[in-house]
């Protein structure tokens, strides 16, 4: 059954009855060596099963004299295109011995593939180079075993300077850097890697001066977004205490001490330009740092006052923003009811935006991380988290496992599955289950979400980096103008485009590798990896 030195090139094939394009079949009755097979420049419309199929277990029930183990080696397939098939590459090797090796598939493009590749049994040196299946690069040997490391190093390759993450043109103090770098820090703490640690330290060394002042930071803006990066600084300070970082943390705590609040509920304004407004975003930006830093730097009695304040703020925000019809939370509310985007009766914005719900959910998780286990209101937060996650699971897309950009309108035309909020929810579900806050069914929802993210949003690039696709780049509300707003921020400029409508949320740009998704995806990956998942399974 030996066969060698076969060349096929410049072929056109197309038929719904075409079973396979390149087929090598043998078994332990036939034995022999099949080698030096070359197929190139082949154009295929469609085939029923596989573009390339190597099968060492052909007709396993054939009555014959067994024991003649076949070998398939040195197979070269290049410049083959196919528009429809069940599998791209399908290999059925033997479990008992590695007799399929040196298989090379280069510069091929297979579209309309229903089931990807299928490789079973023992193989060696199977190499894919620039193999695209359904538009995505496919690798046989992945460069990293963990998606957390793979995306971390991919981002470091794309952006060699950490202070230029998230498409920055110059060094920038921003919550997006803090979120992504903190996830990278957690990757370092799990797997090591001096390059990751250097990358993280480069940001604090560049942005924080020796006296604790911060480049680009203005306390008088009372911008909660600028506090979030402090959470990363606090995590770095826990591991490698530096005086400048401590001084920067104290500066941000001073902002929070003076941060303006709503008159009735005493909840932080999101920013001076968003006076009397509470956004779900701001809950995540401010309260976890507030609580973590109080725990680490203050005396217990002082810290407890901050714990109580944080729990009050996050609980009141839930009540104020809750939409009882959906169980979800609206993006924001305006205490004055004067903003153009706010309902004149409730003060609420129009919709539940996926990432805003994600911010709030992660804030719950991080407050539980920061609060001492013996803190009296721990169970109150866990109950709030459970209600929040129950609503999130209710709106999880049953087909894909992920979530829509405008969560409360999944069937409306134009809505799309969005990566940043999906990563946030996957992370929160998985971590909440691991910490024992919720039961196994929540973990399963998180696993389903993560698998959906890998399938729908992760793309392997030609340079063997990966990208998180389908990220909403930004969304917000206003600013709007009123006498109260102008008193708090005299130079504010109105932006009526950001009206909180369904159409508005769909109008913002979609891009790859937005830091607001990269960080949560890395965190979700670390949770999955703790369960034993790798890039291979």
Secondary structure as UniProt FT lines:
FT   STRAND          3..13
FT   TURN            16..17
FT   STRAND          20..25
FT   TURN            28..30
FT   STRAND          33..44
FT   STRAND          50..55
FT   TURN            58..61
FT   STRAND          71..82
FT   STRAND          87..92
FT   STRAND          100..110
FT   STRAND          118..120
FT   STRAND          124..133
FT   TURN            134..135
FT   STRAND          136..138
FT   HELIX           147..158
FT   HELIX           162..164
FT   TURN            165..167
FT   HELIX           175..191
FT   HELIX           194..207
FT   TURN            210..211
FT   TURN            215..216
FT   HELIX           219..221
FT   HELIX           225..239
FT   HELIX           243..258
FT   TURN            263..265
FT   HELIX           272..274
FT   TURN            275..276
FT   STRAND          277..279
FT   HELIX           280..297
FT   HELIX           300..321
FT   TURN            324..326
FT   STRAND          332..334
FT   TURN            335..336
FT   TURN            340..341
FT   TURN            344..346
FT   HELIX           354..370
FT   TURN            373..374
FT   TURN            376..377
FT   HELIX           378..394
FT   TURN            398..400
FT   HELIX           407..409
FT   TURN            410..411
FT   TURN            413..414
FT   HELIX           419..434
FT   TURN            435..436
FT   HELIX           440..456
FT   STRAND          458..460
FT   TURN            462..463
FT   STRAND          466..468
FT   STRAND          471..472
FT   HELIX           483..488
FT   TURN            490..491
FT   TURN            496..497
FT   HELIX           502..507
FT   STRAND          510..511
FT   HELIX           515..530
FT   TURN            531..532
FT   TURN            535..536
//
